[in-house]
Amino acid sequence: MRTKFLNTQRSHTIAENGLACSSHPLSSAAALRAFNIGGNALDAALTAVIVQGVVDPGMTGIGGDCFCLIGQDREQVRAFNGSGRTPAKASISDLGGEVISAQEPAAITVPGAVEAWAKLHKEYGKLEWSQLFEDAIKLASEGFPVHERVAHDWGQETANLANSETARDQFLNRKLKSPTAGQRWRLPKLSRSLTSIANQGIEPFYRGELARAMVSYCAKIGGKHQLSDFSEHTGEWVSPIYTSYSGLDIFECPPNGQGLVALIAFAVLEEARGYGWLGSSDPLDPDRVEWQLRALSAGYEVRDKLISDPSETIGLVEACLAKPHISNLAKELMEQKKKRTPLYKSPLTTPHRDTVYVAARDKSGLSVSIINSIFNSFGSTHVVPDTGILLHSRGSSFSTDQAHPNAYGPSKRPMHTIMPSLAIRDGKVETIFGVMGAHYQPQGQVHVMTAMQDCGLSPQAAQELPRWFANPDGYVEVESTVPAQLVKELEHRLGSVHITEEPLGGSQIIKMENGFMIGGTDPRKDGLAIGY
């Protein structure tokens, strides 16, 4: 740890008994309260996620999906796929354009998060189910202060929210303005729905009054959703996937998530390390940065062509991570580097999306890496009347090409961008990490992990580095804090570079050092790492 107190770098949080990191102070505070009343890491993580669906409503909520990695050591690490499916009566012939917009009913798949929370809690939780919701219910009912980054993101969506009758009633004031930082905001209808779930479990959400309200509303706007689509929904425990990098085994959730993209990049970079191609240990070394960009670009190409519903991806992980394939890919990328070949350009639309990531660990070693999403900022912008439930837009990730593995169709899960991660050393979980920002997530994971492993940076310092992105639209996107000389070098090597004033992603990291938990959180968000 090398915190420089005369610059803007944050200090770490160091804890021994329990630690949680989220992108919102009220979520982190709720996690700490869960620890203090006898909860474990899973209780703390779920409490934080549920609160964030209230206080950061443009990013997540009960109308979204969830992925999770959880465990204490290599043999115990498990993955949970909490993504929802399309209606059983969905048909690609119902679509009207070349893309599925966030606002059309086809974008609304069955929300899987609430059911995922219940299954995770049943297996690992120590607190009562209702206790997980207490903070969120109170904040939604009595109101919460809107924090700075939340206000910024909320304000950018004012026009979209104003165009949705149900969203503007919940998320804009009478003058159709979004709240400013420091303003109190209440979500009383959402509070009532949270109370129903807290008291009755998942029954009202998937089979009862809330499910009927969601189905009725979706039918009103032209959706094919039926009550059976909700009552038959089930998330599932799945085997995590992994690869090795610099002495670590890095674990991800399997497809339909995009964790495979990061693993392809890590495997390629491990191969490049062996040849001495990665340059110096300076995280801003142009060779190192270019290799990251090229490795991720290759991973995005696999994602866009092949990642889809799990039934369509049998054997994909093994083929992509096979040693001969990775070795050949690394050599191909080296040739591209020599020839200054441009990055892969996706045939898909690839705007950034929104999500929430939480890392938590307790004294027993239970480690939780969980991510919750409504995809677009404020999801579909469809709020189910009288419930406060904002429905997500995850179905907009489907392809409209009937021959594509990720083609829209009945009872299918779409390609998913959310991807929690764990890193294991010598059989034990060493690092819990995740990076928000939809398509940026694999790039962000590689960025922070290589900075820690190869460059000796602490978790906090790794998150505070300037960022770059192999944008699947075919150009390099860099934050305005990236040094001008590096930008110039990337332009020379890769062509088009776009400088953005908007932050790329957000992240949380917990790492074990000397028997303590070291927590850091991204300054691009409002969050806190908090422990005891």
VEXDREN-2710 file (C-alpha; in Angstrom, 1 decimal):
% VEXDREN-2710
k/r/px/py/pz
1/MET/0.0/0.0/0.0
2/ARG/1.5/3.3/-1.1
3/THR/-1.2/5.9/-0.5
4/LYS/0.1/9.4/-1.4
5/PHE/-1.7/11.7/1.0
6/LEU/-0.9/14.9/-0.9
7/ASN/-2.9/13.9/-4.0
8/THR/-6.5/12.8/-4.4
9/GLN/-6.0/9.1/-3.9
10/ARG/-8.3/7.6/-1.3
11/SER/-7.1/5.6/1.6
12/HIS/-7.9/1.9/1.9
13/THR/-10.3/0.4/4.4
14/ILE/-8.6/-2.3/6.4
15/ALA/-10.8/-4.8/8.3
16/GLU/-10.5/-8.1/10.1
17/ASN/-14.1/-9.2/10.8
18/GLY/-16.1/-8.1/7.8
19/LEU/-15.8/-5.7/4.8
20/ALA/-18.2/-4.6/2.1
21/CYS/-17.6/-2.3/-0.9
22/SER/-20.3/-0.8/-2.9
23/SER/-20.8/2.3/-5.2
24/HIS/-23.1/4.1/-2.8
25/PRO/-22.5/5.2/0.8
26/LEU/-26.0/4.2/2.0
27/SER/-25.6/0.7/0.5
28/SER/-22.2/0.2/2.2
29/ALA/-23.7/1.5/5.5
30/ALA/-26.5/-1.0/5.2
31/ALA/-24.0/-3.8/4.7
32/LEU/-22.2/-2.8/7.8
33/ARG/-25.5/-2.8/9.8
34/ALA/-26.1/-6.3/8.5
35/PHE/-22.7/-7.4/9.8
36/ASN/-23.4/-5.7/13.1
37/ILE/-26.7/-7.6/13.7
38/GLY/-25.1/-11.0/13.1
39/GLY/-25.2/-11.3/9.3
40/ASN/-22.4/-12.8/7.2
41/ALA/-20.9/-11.6/3.9
42/LEU/-23.9/-12.8/1.9
43/ASP/-26.4/-11.0/4.1
44/ALA/-24.3/-7.8/3.9
45/ALA/-24.0/-8.0/0.1
46/LEU/-27.7/-8.6/-0.5
47/THR/-28.7/-5.8/1.9
48/ALA/-26.4/-3.5/0.0
49/VAL/-27.8/-4.5/-3.4
50/ILE/-31.4/-4.1/-2.2
51/VAL/-30.7/-0.7/-0.8
52/GLN/-28.9/0.4/-4.0
53/GLY/-32.1/-0.4/-6.0
54/VAL/-33.7/2.4/-4.0
55/VAL/-31.0/5.0/-3.7
56/ASP/-29.5/4.5/-7.1
57/PRO/-32.6/3.6/-9.1
58/GLY/-31.2/4.2/-12.5
59/MET/-28.6/1.4/-12.1
60/THR/-30.5/-1.5/-10.5
61/GLY/-33.6/-2.7/-8.8
62/ILE/-36.0/-5.6/-8.2
63/GLY/-37.0/-5.4/-11.9
64/GLY/-33.5/-6.5/-13.0
65/ASP/-31.2/-9.5/-13.1
66/CYS/-28.3/-10.8/-11.0
67/PHE/-25.1/-12.9/-11.3
68/CYS/-23.0/-14.0/-8.3
69/LEU/-19.8/-15.9/-7.4
70/ILE/-19.6/-17.1/-3.8
71/GLY/-17.3/-19.3/-1.8
72/GLN/-14.3/-19.6/0.6
73/ASP/-11.8/-21.6/-1.4
74/ARG/-11.3/-23.1/-4.8
75/GLU/-13.3/-26.3/-4.2
76/GLN/-16.3/-24.3/-2.8
77/VAL/-16.6/-21.5/-5.3
78/ARG/-20.0/-21.5/-6.9
79/ALA/-21.7/-19.4/-9.5
80/PHE/-25.3/-18.4/-9.7
81/ASN/-27.1/-17.3/-12.9
82/GLY/-30.0/-15.1/-12.0
83/SER/-30.8/-13.9/-15.5
84/GLY/-34.4/-14.1/-16.8
85/ARG/-35.9/-15.4/-20.0
86/THR/-38.1/-14.1/-22.8
87/PRO/-41.8/-15.0/-22.7
88/ALA/-42.6/-18.5/-23.9
89/LYS/-44.7/-16.9/-26.7
90/ALA/-42.0/-14.6/-27.9
91/SER/-41.1/-14.7/-31.6
92/ILE/-38.5/-13.0/-33.7
93/SER/-41.2/-12.2/-36.2
94/ASP/-42.7/-9.8/-33.7
95/LEU/-39.7/-7.5/-33.9
96/GLY/-40.0/-4.4/-36.1
97/GLY/-36.4/-3.3/-36.6
98/GLU/-32.8/-4.3/-36.9
99/VAL/-32.2/-3.7/-33.2
100/ILE/-34.4/-4.1/-30.1
101/SER/-34.8/-0.7/-28.4
102/ALA/-34.7/-0.5/-24.6
103/GLN/-38.3/0.8/-24.5
104/GLU/-40.1/-1.8/-26.6
105/PRO/-41.7/-4.7/-24.8
106/ALA/-39.4/-7.3/-26.3
107/ALA/-36.6/-5.8/-24.2
108/ILE/-38.3/-6.8/-21.0
109/THR/-37.3/-10.3/-20.0
110/VAL/-38.5/-11.9/-16.7
111/PRO/-36.6/-10.2/-13.9
112/GLY/-34.4/-12.8/-12.2
113/ALA/-32.8/-10.8/-9.3
114/VAL/-35.4/-11.4/-6.6
115/GLU/-35.4/-15.2/-7.1
116/ALA/-31.6/-15.2/-7.2
117/TRP/-31.4/-13.4/-3.9
118/ALA/-33.8/-15.9/-2.3
119/LYS/-31.8/-18.9/-3.4
120/LEU/-28.5/-17.3/-2.4
121/HIS/-30.0/-16.5/1.0
122/LYS/-31.4/-19.9/1.5
123/GLU/-28.0/-21.5/0.9
124/TYR/-25.8/-19.0/2.8
125/GLY/-27.7/-16.4/4.7
126/LYS/-27.8/-16.1/8.5
127/LEU/-30.2/-13.2/8.9
128/GLU/-34.0/-13.5/8.5
129/TRP/-35.1/-12.8/4.9
130/SER/-37.1/-9.8/6.0
131/GLN/-34.1/-8.2/7.7
132/LEU/-32.4/-7.8/4.4
133/PHE/-35.1/-5.4/3.3
134/GLU/-35.4/-3.1/6.4
135/ASP/-33.0/-0.4/5.3
136/ALA/-34.3/-0.3/1.7
137/ILE/-38.0/-0.1/2.8
138/LYS/-37.3/2.8/5.2
139/LEU/-35.2/4.7/2.7
140/ALA/-37.9/4.3/0.0
141/SER/-40.7/5.3/2.3
142/GLU/-39.0/8.2/4.3
143/GLY/-36.7/9.4/1.5
144/PHE/-33.0/9.4/0.9
145/PRO/-30.5/12.1/-0.1
146/VAL/-29.5/11.9/-3.7
147/HIS/-25.7/11.7/-4.0
148/GLU/-23.6/13.5/-6.5
149/ARG/-22.8/10.7/-9.1
150/VAL/-26.4/9.5/-8.8
151/ALA/-27.7/13.0/-9.5
152/HIS/-25.4/13.3/-12.5
153/ASP/-26.5/10.0/-14.0
154/TRP/-30.2/10.7/-13.2
155/GLY/-30.0/14.1/-14.9
156/GLN/-28.6/12.7/-18.1
157/GLU/-31.8/10.6/-18.5
158/THR/-34.3/13.4/-17.9
159/ALA/-35.5/13.4/-21.5
160/ASN/-36.0/9.6/-21.6
161/LEU/-37.8/9.6/-18.3
162/ALA/-40.1/12.4/-19.4
163/ASN/-41.1/10.4/-22.5
164/SER/-42.4/7.6/-20.3
165/GLU/-45.6/8.4/-18.5
166/THR/-45.0/5.8/-15.8
167/ALA/-41.3/6.7/-15.3
168/ARG/-41.8/10.5/-15.1
169/ASP/-44.3/10.1/-12.3
170/GLN/-41.8/8.2/-10.2
171/PHE/-38.4/9.8/-11.1
172/LEU/-39.1/13.4/-12.1
173/ASN/-40.7/16.3/-10.2
174/ARG/-43.8/18.3/-11.3
175/LYS/-41.6/20.4/-13.5
176/LEU/-40.2/17.3/-15.2
177/LYS/-36.8/17.8/-13.6
178/SER/-34.6/15.2/-12.0
179/PRO/-33.4/15.6/-8.4
180/THR/-30.2/17.5/-7.7
181/ALA/-27.5/16.3/-5.4
182/GLY/-28.5/16.7/-1.8
183/GLN/-32.2/16.6/-2.5
184/ARG/-34.5/14.2/-0.7
185/TRP/-36.4/11.7/-2.9
186/ARG/-39.1/9.2/-1.9
187/LEU/-40.3/6.1/-3.6
188/PRO/-43.4/5.1/-1.6
189/LYS/-44.8/2.7/-4.2
190/LEU/-41.5/0.8/-4.3
191/SER/-41.5/0.7/-0.6
192/ARG/-44.8/-1.1/-0.5
193/SER/-43.5/-3.7/-3.1
194/LEU/-40.4/-4.2/-1.1
195/THR/-42.5/-4.7/2.1
196/SER/-44.6/-7.4/0.3
197/ILE/-41.4/-9.3/-0.8
198/ALA/-39.9/-8.9/2.7
199/ASN/-43.0/-10.3/4.4
200/GLN/-44.0/-13.0/1.8
201/GLY/-40.8/-14.0/0.0
202/ILE/-40.7/-14.3/-3.7
203/GLU/-44.4/-15.5/-3.9
204/PRO/-45.9/-12.1/-4.7
205/PHE/-43.2/-11.2/-7.2
206/TYR/-43.4/-14.4/-9.3
207/ARG/-46.9/-15.8/-8.7
208/GLY/-49.0/-13.2/-6.8
209/GLU/-50.1/-9.6/-6.9
210/LEU/-46.8/-8.1/-8.2
211/ALA/-46.5/-10.7/-10.9
212/ARG/-50.0/-10.1/-12.1
213/ALA/-49.4/-6.4/-12.2
214/MET/-46.2/-6.9/-14.3
215/VAL/-47.9/-9.2/-16.7
216/SER/-50.9/-6.9/-17.1
217/TYR/-48.7/-3.9/-17.7
218/CYS/-46.5/-5.8/-20.3
219/ALA/-49.7/-6.9/-22.1
220/LYS/-50.9/-3.3/-22.2
221/ILE/-47.8/-2.1/-24.0
222/GLY/-47.8/-5.1/-26.4
223/GLY/-45.7/-7.7/-24.6
224/LYS/-46.2/-11.5/-24.9
225/HIS/-45.6/-12.0/-21.2
226/GLN/-47.9/-14.5/-19.3
227/LEU/-48.1/-15.3/-15.6
228/SER/-46.6/-18.7/-16.3
229/ASP/-43.4/-17.0/-17.6
230/PHE/-43.0/-15.5/-14.1
231/SER/-44.2/-18.5/-12.0
232/GLU/-41.9/-20.9/-13.9
233/HIS/-38.9/-18.7/-13.8
234/THR/-35.9/-20.2/-12.0
235/GLY/-32.3/-19.1/-11.7
236/GLU/-29.7/-21.8/-11.4
237/TRP/-26.4/-22.8/-9.8
238/VAL/-23.8/-23.3/-12.5
239/SER/-20.1/-24.3/-12.6
240/PRO/-17.8/-21.2/-12.7
241/ILE/-15.2/-20.9/-15.4
242/TYR/-11.6/-19.8/-14.9
243/THR/-8.1/-19.3/-16.4
244/SER/-4.7/-18.6/-14.8
245/TYR/-2.9/-15.3/-14.8
246/SER/0.3/-14.4/-12.9
247/GLY/-0.1/-17.1/-10.3
248/LEU/-3.8/-16.5/-9.8
249/ASP/-6.8/-18.5/-11.0
250/ILE/-9.4/-16.0/-12.1
251/PHE/-13.0/-17.2/-11.8
252/GLU/-16.1/-15.9/-13.8
253/CYS/-19.7/-16.9/-14.4
254/PRO/-20.1/-18.9/-17.6
255/PRO/-22.2/-17.8/-20.6
256/ASN/-24.7/-16.3/-21.1
257/GLY/-22.6/-13.8/-19.2
258/GLN/-19.5/-12.2/-20.8
259/GLY/-17.0/-13.4/-18.2
260/LEU/-15.4/-15.5/-21.0
261/VAL/-14.3/-12.3/-22.7
262/ALA/-12.1/-11.4/-19.7
263/LEU/-10.8/-14.9/-19.5
264/ILE/-9.7/-14.9/-23.1
265/ALA/-7.9/-11.7/-22.5
266/PHE/-6.2/-12.9/-19.3
267/ALA/-5.1/-16.1/-21.1
268/VAL/-3.7/-14.2/-24.1
269/LEU/-1.9/-11.8/-21.8
270/GLU/-0.4/-14.7/-19.8
271/GLU/0.9/-16.1/-23.1
272/ALA/2.3/-12.7/-24.0
273/ARG/4.0/-12.4/-20.6
274/GLY/5.8/-15.7/-21.3
275/TYR/7.3/-14.2/-24.5
276/GLY/8.2/-10.9/-22.7
277/TRP/5.8/-8.9/-25.0
278/LEU/4.0/-6.9/-22.3
279/GLY/6.6/-4.2/-21.9
280/SER/7.6/-2.7/-18.5
281/SER/5.8/-2.8/-15.2
282/ASP/4.6/0.8/-15.8
283/PRO/0.8/0.5/-16.0
284/LEU/0.9/3.3/-18.7
285/ASP/3.5/1.6/-20.8
286/PRO/2.2/1.8/-24.4
287/ASP/3.1/-1.9/-25.2
288/ARG/1.2/-3.0/-22.1
289/VAL/-1.8/-0.8/-22.9
290/GLU/-1.9/-2.0/-26.6
291/TRP/-1.8/-5.6/-25.6
292/GLN/-4.7/-5.1/-23.2
293/LEU/-6.7/-3.4/-26.0
294/ARG/-5.9/-6.1/-28.6
295/ALA/-6.6/-9.0/-26.2
296/LEU/-10.0/-7.5/-25.2
297/SER/-10.9/-6.7/-28.8
298/ALA/-10.4/-10.4/-29.7
299/GLY/-12.6/-11.4/-26.8
300/TYR/-15.3/-9.0/-27.8
301/GLU/-15.4/-10.6/-31.3
302/VAL/-16.0/-14.0/-29.7
303/ARG/-18.8/-12.5/-27.5
304/ASP/-20.6/-10.8/-30.4
305/LYS/-20.5/-13.9/-32.6
306/LEU/-21.1/-16.7/-30.1
307/ILE/-22.1/-15.8/-26.5
308/SER/-25.8/-16.5/-26.0
309/ASP/-28.3/-18.6/-24.1
310/PRO/-26.4/-21.4/-22.2
311/SER/-28.1/-24.1/-24.4
312/GLU/-26.3/-22.5/-27.4
313/THR/-22.8/-22.4/-25.9
314/ILE/-22.0/-26.0/-25.0
315/GLY/-18.2/-26.5/-25.5
316/LEU/-17.6/-22.8/-26.2
317/VAL/-15.5/-22.1/-23.1
318/GLU/-13.3/-25.1/-23.5
319/ALA/-12.6/-24.3/-27.1
320/CYS/-11.9/-20.7/-26.5
321/LEU/-9.5/-21.3/-23.6
322/ALA/-7.7/-24.3/-25.0
323/LYS/-3.9/-23.8/-24.7
324/PRO/-3.2/-24.3/-28.5
325/HIS/-6.0/-21.8/-29.4
326/ILE/-4.7/-19.2/-27.0
327/SER/-1.1/-19.6/-28.1
328/ASN/-2.2/-19.1/-31.8
329/LEU/-4.3/-16.2/-30.9
330/ALA/-1.5/-14.4/-29.0
331/LYS/0.8/-14.9/-32.0
332/GLU/-1.9/-13.6/-34.4
333/LEU/-2.3/-10.5/-32.2
334/MET/1.4/-9.9/-32.2
335/GLU/1.3/-9.9/-36.0
336/GLN/-1.6/-7.5/-35.9
337/LYS/0.5/-5.3/-33.5
338/LYS/3.4/-5.3/-36.0
339/LYS/1.1/-4.4/-38.9
340/ARG/-0.9/-1.8/-36.8
341/THR/-4.1/-3.6/-37.7
342/PRO/-7.2/-1.7/-36.4
343/LEU/-9.3/-3.2/-33.6
344/TYR/-12.3/-5.4/-34.2
345/LYS/-15.4/-3.4/-35.1
346/SER/-18.6/-5.0/-33.8
347/PRO/-21.6/-5.3/-36.2
348/LEU/-23.8/-4.7/-33.1
349/THR/-24.8/-1.5/-31.4
350/THR/-22.6/-1.1/-28.3
351/PRO/-23.5/1.9/-26.1
352/HIS/-22.5/1.8/-22.4
353/ARG/-25.1/0.5/-19.9
354/ASP/-25.6/0.7/-16.2
355/THR/-25.3/-1.8/-13.3
356/VAL/-24.3/-2.2/-9.6
357/TYR/-21.5/-4.3/-8.2
358/VAL/-20.9/-5.3/-4.5
359/ALA/-17.9/-7.1/-3.0
360/ALA/-18.2/-8.5/0.6
361/ARG/-16.2/-10.8/2.8
362/ASP/-16.5/-12.0/6.4
363/LYS/-14.2/-13.4/9.1
364/SER/-15.0/-17.0/8.1
365/GLY/-13.6/-16.3/4.6
366/LEU/-16.9/-16.4/2.9
367/SER/-16.4/-14.2/-0.2
368/VAL/-19.3/-12.7/-2.2
369/SER/-18.9/-11.1/-5.7
370/ILE/-22.4/-10.0/-6.8
371/ILE/-23.7/-7.8/-9.6
372/ASN/-27.2/-6.6/-10.2
373/SER/-28.4/-4.8/-13.3
374/ILE/-31.4/-3.2/-15.2
375/PHE/-29.1/-2.8/-18.3
376/ASN/-29.9/0.7/-19.7
377/SER/-30.0/3.6/-17.4
378/PHE/-33.4/3.4/-15.8
379/GLY/-33.9/0.1/-17.7
380/SER/-36.8/0.1/-20.1
381/THR/-38.2/3.3/-18.5
382/HIS/-41.4/1.2/-17.9
383/VAL/-42.6/1.4/-14.3
384/VAL/-45.4/-1.0/-13.4
385/PRO/-48.3/1.2/-12.1
386/ASP/-48.9/1.2/-8.3
387/THR/-45.9/-1.0/-7.7
388/GLY/-42.8/1.2/-8.2
389/ILE/-41.2/-1.7/-10.1
390/LEU/-38.9/-0.4/-12.9
391/LEU/-38.6/-3.2/-15.5
392/HIS/-35.2/-3.8/-17.0
393/SER/-34.2/-3.8/-20.7
394/ARG/-31.9/-6.8/-20.9
395/GLY/-33.7/-8.2/-23.9
396/SER/-32.3/-5.5/-26.1
397/SER/-29.0/-7.5/-26.1
398/PHE/-30.6/-10.1/-28.4
399/SER/-29.8/-10.3/-32.0
400/THR/-32.6/-9.8/-34.6
401/ASP/-30.8/-12.1/-37.0
402/GLN/-32.6/-15.4/-36.8
403/ALA/-29.4/-17.4/-37.7
404/HIS/-27.4/-15.9/-34.8
405/PRO/-27.0/-18.0/-31.6
406/ASN/-28.2/-15.0/-29.6
407/ALA/-31.3/-14.5/-31.7
408/TYR/-34.4/-13.4/-30.0
409/GLY/-36.8/-16.2/-29.4
410/PRO/-39.1/-18.0/-26.9
411/SER/-37.9/-18.8/-23.3
412/LYS/-34.3/-17.6/-24.0
413/ARG/-31.7/-15.8/-21.9
414/PRO/-29.8/-13.1/-23.8
415/MET/-26.1/-12.5/-23.9
416/HIS/-25.4/-10.7/-20.6
417/THR/-22.7/-8.1/-19.9
418/ILE/-22.7/-8.4/-16.1
419/MET/-19.7/-10.4/-14.7
420/PRO/-18.6/-10.7/-11.0
421/SER/-15.2/-12.2/-10.4
422/LEU/-13.0/-13.9/-7.8
423/ALA/-9.3/-14.5/-7.9
424/ILE/-7.8/-17.5/-6.1
425/ARG/-4.2/-18.1/-5.0
426/ASP/-3.0/-21.4/-3.5
427/GLY/-6.6/-22.6/-3.2
428/LYS/-7.9/-19.6/-1.3
429/VAL/-9.9/-16.6/-2.4
430/GLU/-7.4/-13.7/-2.5
431/THR/-9.3/-11.0/-4.4
432/ILE/-13.0/-10.2/-4.8
433/PHE/-13.5/-7.8/-7.7
434/GLY/-15.8/-6.5/-10.3
435/VAL/-16.0/-3.5/-12.7
436/MET/-19.3/-1.9/-13.8
437/GLY/-20.0/-0.4/-17.1
438/ALA/-21.6/-3.1/-19.4
439/HIS/-19.3/-3.6/-22.4
440/TYR/-16.4/-2.1/-20.5
441/GLN/-16.5/-4.7/-17.8
442/PRO/-14.0/-7.2/-19.2
443/GLN/-11.6/-4.4/-20.1
444/GLY/-11.9/-3.0/-16.6
445/GLN/-11.3/-6.3/-14.9
446/VAL/-8.1/-6.8/-16.9
447/HIS/-7.0/-3.3/-16.3
448/VAL/-7.3/-3.4/-12.5
449/MET/-6.0/-7.0/-12.1
450/THR/-2.9/-6.5/-14.3
451/ALA/-2.1/-3.3/-12.5
452/MET/-2.1/-5.1/-9.2
453/GLN/-0.4/-8.2/-10.3
454/ASP/2.2/-6.9/-12.8
455/CYS/2.7/-3.3/-11.6
456/GLY/2.5/-3.7/-7.9
457/LEU/-0.4/-1.3/-7.4
458/SER/-2.7/-1.6/-4.4
459/PRO/-6.4/-2.2/-5.0
460/GLN/-7.2/1.5/-4.5
461/ALA/-4.4/2.7/-6.7
462/ALA/-5.4/0.3/-9.4
463/GLN/-8.9/1.7/-9.5
464/GLU/-7.7/5.2/-9.6
465/LEU/-5.6/4.8/-12.8
466/PRO/-6.8/6.5/-16.0
467/ARG/-8.7/4.1/-18.2
468/TRP/-9.0/3.0/-21.8
469/PHE/-11.4/0.8/-23.7
470/ALA/-11.3/-1.3/-26.9
471/ASN/-14.7/0.0/-27.8
472/PRO/-16.4/-2.6/-30.0
473/ASP/-17.4/0.2/-32.3
474/GLY/-13.8/-0.1/-33.5
475/TYR/-12.0/2.8/-31.8
476/VAL/-10.0/3.3/-28.6
477/GLU/-11.9/5.2/-26.0
478/VAL/-9.8/6.9/-23.3
479/GLU/-10.6/9.0/-20.2
480/SER/-9.4/12.6/-20.4
481/THR/-6.9/11.9/-17.6
482/VAL/-4.9/9.5/-19.9
483/PRO/-1.5/11.3/-20.5
484/ALA/-1.3/13.1/-23.9
485/GLN/1.8/11.2/-24.9
486/LEU/0.0/7.8/-24.4
487/VAL/-3.0/9.1/-26.4
488/LYS/-0.6/10.1/-29.2
489/GLU/1.1/6.7/-29.1
490/LEU/-2.3/4.8/-29.3
491/GLU/-3.4/6.9/-32.2
492/HIS/-0.1/6.0/-34.0
493/ARG/-0.6/2.3/-33.2
494/LEU/-4.3/1.8/-33.4
495/GLY/-5.8/4.7/-35.3
496/SER/-8.9/6.4/-34.0
497/VAL/-8.9/7.5/-30.3
498/HIS/-11.9/9.1/-28.7
499/ILE/-11.3/11.1/-25.5
500/THR/-14.2/11.1/-23.1
501/GLU/-15.0/13.3/-20.1
502/GLU/-17.4/10.7/-18.8
503/PRO/-15.9/8.1/-16.5
504/LEU/-15.4/4.5/-17.8
505/GLY/-17.1/2.2/-15.4
506/GLY/-16.8/1.9/-11.7
507/SER/-15.4/-0.8/-9.5
508/GLN/-14.9/-2.4/-6.0
509/ILE/-12.1/-4.6/-4.8
510/ILE/-11.3/-6.6/-1.7
511/LYS/-8.0/-8.2/-1.4
512/MET/-6.5/-10.3/1.4
513/GLU/-3.1/-9.2/2.7
514/ASN/-1.4/-10.3/5.9
515/GLY/-4.6/-11.8/7.2
516/PHE/-6.6/-8.6/6.8
517/MET/-9.2/-7.5/4.2
518/ILE/-8.0/-4.5/2.2
519/GLY/-10.9/-2.7/0.5
520/GLY/-11.0/-0.1/-2.1
521/THR/-13.7/1.6/-4.1
522/ASP/-13.7/3.5/-7.4
523/PRO/-13.6/7.4/-7.1
524/ARG/-15.7/7.5/-10.2
525/LYS/-18.7/6.6/-8.1
526/ASP/-20.1/7.8/-4.8
527/GLY/-19.1/4.5/-3.0
528/LEU/-17.4/3.5/0.2
529/ALA/-15.4/0.5/1.4
530/ILE/-16.6/-0.1/5.0
531/GLY/-15.7/-2.7/7.5
532/TYR/-15.0/-3.5/11.2
END
